[in-house]
Amino acid sequence: MAKVELVMPKMGESIMEATILKWVKNVGDRVEQDETILEIATDKVDSEIPSPTSGTITEIKFTENTVVEIGKVIAIIETEASVAASPAVAPMAETEVAAPPAAVIETVAAPLAATASPSTTSDDDRFYSPLVKNIAKEENISPAELATIQGSGGNGRVTKKDILDYVQTRSTKAPAPQVAPAQEAPMAAAPKAPAAAAPAFAFANGDVEIVEMDRMRKLIADHMVMSKQTSPHVTSYVEVDVTNIVKWRDANKGLFEKKYGEKITFTPIFMECVVKALKDFPMVNVSVDGTNIIVKKNLNVGMATALPSGNLIVPVIKNADYLNLAGLTKSVNDLAKRARENKLKPEEIKDGTFTITNVGTFGNVMGTPIINQPQVAILAIGAIRKKPAVLETEYGDVIAVRQMMFLSLSYDHRVVDGALGGSFLKRISDYMEAFDPKTSI
């Protein structure tokens, strides 16, 4: 028999841990490849983890409601594949990484951790996951108050949804926050900064409301600050005449939807042009590791998507260069829809190599986007506006009303100089302006 180690998958660029919500399969159960083994949750998505192989579960290393780091082994699956002259598998010490025995066909570099013991409070014998306890701490929910929350999980367990619902109800019922006198610090309860203490703010009257960031907003904030600290940002701009694209879409959107069952927006058309430019300039499709430049062979394009909560998530279209316009349209629509419904899978928000954000959706003509680490460039697409423009014709220059748009490219000046960044941005605009209005569907 061969053994396969099931590890906690990477959930996204900024996610380093996940909570095990439920084991769908138990020790001794038979599983088929791609069959769901467990359900996990992060601050961004709740997901089902499939089995990487067919076999029998022989060991589960972490209990439900345990927060597990990405890359940790969470279960062992014994397969029916035979391994010649396989020695007996000795148990690994938890404090070191031993050489894998021949019977183990999949391993991780991180050392194995002991199963975390359930966390309980002194006043309540119910189990509370680290995630729930962290939310309670952030929302200033005392142990006594936490004990009053009705749990919908097994044995009355308080789930992430339970406590978030309670927080929402609690905030609507809670009285307006009292503002401290001018000589006091009203934000004294806020977390302390690791280095210098944050300044204490005082307000002269009560015309304020203090709103605590939710967890996703805190992650975004940390990621944005880290990106600015990591990469010296430079932003270049170019104005593009997209009249041909606008005319083609207006003339063909009905026929396109009838043929493919998808509504076509400008995003997949623009994305197709970006992908062509990335193939022309592969040194933009890279990341930085110390003094090494890692050139990515896959063109995985992320698209920043605004959520109903006001937060942001970046689903990724993998191998976008292998998709035609219809395929890109289907992927864009599907990912955007499921992002807004919080139904994205973990693998759909990771491994991006380049990101596009459409600030024109909000009527903005241009922006200076922050790089989505560890990428080295991000493109902002502005609103399309009718403007007078000079056209060169065989009869001389004329002024005409054209559909114009600004593109903004922010790039990491450690590895992308102005010549490369500017040339890449101009190539994107060239592809957009060269779009054939007679393109067939």
C-alpha positions, 0 to 999 in steps of 0.5 A: 500500500502507498500513502498520500499526505493530504495538506492544507492547500494555499488559499490565496496570496494573503491567506496563511491559515484556514479553519477546518469546519467539518470532516465529511469523511472519517478514519476508515472511510473509502474516498474516490479521487476528487470526492470531498473530504472536508470543509474549510473556511478563511476570511475570504472563502468557504471551500470543500477540499477534494481528495487528491487520490482514491483510497482509504483515510487512515489518519486525521491529524486535526480536529474540527474547528482547528485553525491550521497553517497552509502546507500542514499535513491534515490527513493520510490516505492509503491507496491501493498502489503497491510499492516494491520493497516498502519498509515499514513506515515509522512515525515522524517526530513532531519536531523534525522533518525526517526523510520520507519513507518509500511508501509515502508518495507525497510530502510537504516541506513544513514539519508536522504539527501536533493536533491542536487541542480544543479551546474553551473558556473558563466560564463555558464548556462549549468549544470555540474555534480560534477563528470565532475567539479571534472575532469575539476579541476583535468585536469586544465580545466578553466570554460571558456574552459569547456564551449567550450566542446560539450555535448552529454547529455540532453540539451547539458549536458557534460557527463563523456565520453565527458570530458574524450574524450576532455581531451584525444584530448586536451593532444595530441594537447597540447605542451610539458610541460615546465620545471621550472628552478632548483630554482622553483618547477615545480609540484607546481600545484599538490594537497597539501598533507594533512599533511606535504608538498610534496617536490618540485622536480626540473629538470636540463633539459627538458628530462621529462614528467609529467603525472597526475594520472587518477582517477582510478589510484588515487583510487588504490594508496589510497587503496594500501597505506591504506592497507599497513598502516592498515595491517602488511604484511608478505609474505610466498613462496612455490615452486610447481610442477604443471607438472600434471596440465600442462600435463592435460590441454595440453591434454584436452584443445581442448576437454574441449572447444568443450564440454563447449564452453570455453577455459580453462586457468590455473586460474580456475584450481588454483582457485579450489585448493585455494577454497579447501584450504580456506575450510580447513583453514576458519580463512584465509577467514576473515576480521578485525573490531577493535578487532573483527575477522569476519569469512566469510561463503561465499567463494568469490574469487576475481581475479586481472585483468589488464585493457587496461589502465594499471589500475587494477580491481578485479572482484569477483566470488561469492560462488566459492566453489559451482562451478565445474571446468567448472563453474569456467572456465566460470566465470573466462573467462566472468568476465575477458572479461567484465572487459577489456570492462568496462562492469562489474556490481557493484555487481561483484566487491564487497564482495570478501573474498580472492584475487588471482593475476597472476603475471606469466602472465607478466613472473614474477616468484613471487611477494609480493602482497598487501592485498585487504582490508578488506581481510586478505590475497592475493595469487600471482601466478608466471610463470610456468617454466621448471626446473630440480627437484629431484623426489622420486621414488620407485627406489630412487631419480632421477633428471627430468625436471618438470613444476615448479611455485612459490606461494606467499602469503601476509597476515595480521599478526594481525590475520594470524600468520606464522603457519596459513599462511604457512600451508594454502599456503602449503595446496594450493600447496599440492592440486596442486601437487595432481591434477589427470592427469586422471581427466575426463572432 
